Amino acid sequence: MSTVTRRALAAWLTDHGFAELGGKATSHRRFRHESGVVITVPGHGKQNLSQKHVGMIVRQLEAAGFNRDTVRRDLNADSGHYFE
């Protein structure tokens, strides 16, 4: 799987109908979809997300109604605008 950065994931979520939630005194960023699912993007540590973390996010996106194959294709895009 291609490398997925925190910044790129946040941009992808915003472009796909997620709104950032504010108000907490933490470095994590939380995004809520109209379906009610909340995705938490870590705000500390390495810029690149681990494959395990990306896998958990893909499962959450699938629960929100996104097509798993489409999400994976976006995440694997080598020259994509979201991921490096």
C-alpha positions as a printed NumPy array, in Angstrom:
array([[  0.   ,   0.   ,   0.   ],
       [  1.251,   3.504,  -0.753],
       [  2.333,   5.785,   2.034],
       [ -0.578,   7.748,   3.487],
       [  0.189,  10.924,   5.429],
       [ -1.997,  12.468,   8.117],
       [ -2.378,  15.665,   6.093],
       [ -3.365,  13.803,   2.93 ],
       [ -5.93 ,  11.7  ,   4.775],
       [ -7.467,  14.816,   6.349],
       [ -7.77 ,  16.398,   2.872],
       [ -9.388,  13.231,   1.467],
       [-11.901,  13.09 ,   4.307],
       [-12.84 ,  16.752,   3.864],
       [-13.278,  16.309,   0.112],
       [-15.571,  13.321,   0.703],
       [-18.152,  14.904,   2.973],
       [-16.483,  14.775,   6.384],
       [-16.551,  17.838,   8.63 ],
       [-13.79 ,  18.433,  11.146],
       [-14.924,  18.487,  14.754],
       [-13.256,  20.975,  17.049],
       [-13.214,  21.888,  20.669],
       [-10.926,  19.306,  22.256],
       [ -7.513,  20.097,  23.686],
       [ -5.72 ,  17.298,  21.851],
       [ -3.497,  16.991,  18.826],
       [ -5.786,  14.386,  17.252],
       [ -8.172,  15.584,  14.55 ],
       [-11.679,  14.129,  14.406],
       [-13.895,  14.114,  11.322],
       [-17.622,  13.289,  11.252],
       [-19.544,  12.108,   8.201],
       [-23.269,  12.747,   7.739],
       [-23.767,   9.005,   8.277],
       [-22.544,   9.52 ,  11.856],
       [-19.203,   7.744,  11.584],
       [-16.273,   9.564,  13.196],
       [-12.703,   9.102,  11.936],
       [ -9.846,  10.106,  14.236],
       [ -6.574,  11.088,  12.574],
       [ -3.605,  11.036,  14.957],
       [ -1.903,  14.367,  15.475],
       [  1.443,  13.177,  16.808],
       [  4.121,  10.684,  15.914],
       [  5.195,   9.921,  12.378],
       [  3.619,  11.854,   9.506],
       [  2.999,   8.579,   7.671],
       [  0.192,   6.397,   9.   ],
       [  0.9  ,   2.727,   9.618],
       [ -0.716,   0.115,   7.394],
       [ -2.662,  -1.101,  10.436],
       [ -4.077,   2.378,  11.051],
       [ -4.979,   2.802,   7.367],
       [ -6.732,  -0.586,   7.448],
       [ -8.802,   0.446,  10.471],
       [ -9.79 ,   3.685,   8.735],
       [-10.786,   1.821,   5.557],
       [-13.088,  -0.415,   7.631],
       [-14.661,   2.655,   9.257],
       [-15.161,   4.267,   5.837],
       [-16.817,   1.084,   4.602],
       [-19.197,   1.269,   7.595],
       [-20.025,   4.849,   6.53 ],
       [-21.157,   3.57 ,   3.138],
       [-18.023,   4.093,   1.074],
       [-17.041,   1.368,  -1.365],
       [-14.043,  -0.494,   0.043],
       [-12.45 ,  -1.028,  -3.376],
       [-12.798,   2.653,  -4.296],
       [-11.253,   3.767,  -1.011],
       [ -8.394,   1.295,  -1.403],
       [ -7.835,   2.463,  -4.983],
       [ -7.624,   6.058,  -3.744],
       [ -5.227,   5.04 ,  -0.978],
       [ -3.031,   3.097,  -3.4  ],
       [ -2.84 ,   5.87 ,  -6.017],
       [  0.862,   6.372,  -6.623],
       [  0.517,   9.768,  -8.258],
       [ -2.743,  10.721,  -6.604],
       [ -3.434,  14.182,  -5.338],
       [ -4.084,  12.945,  -1.79 ],
       [ -1.355,  10.45 ,  -1.119],
       [  2.387,  10.359,  -1.569]])
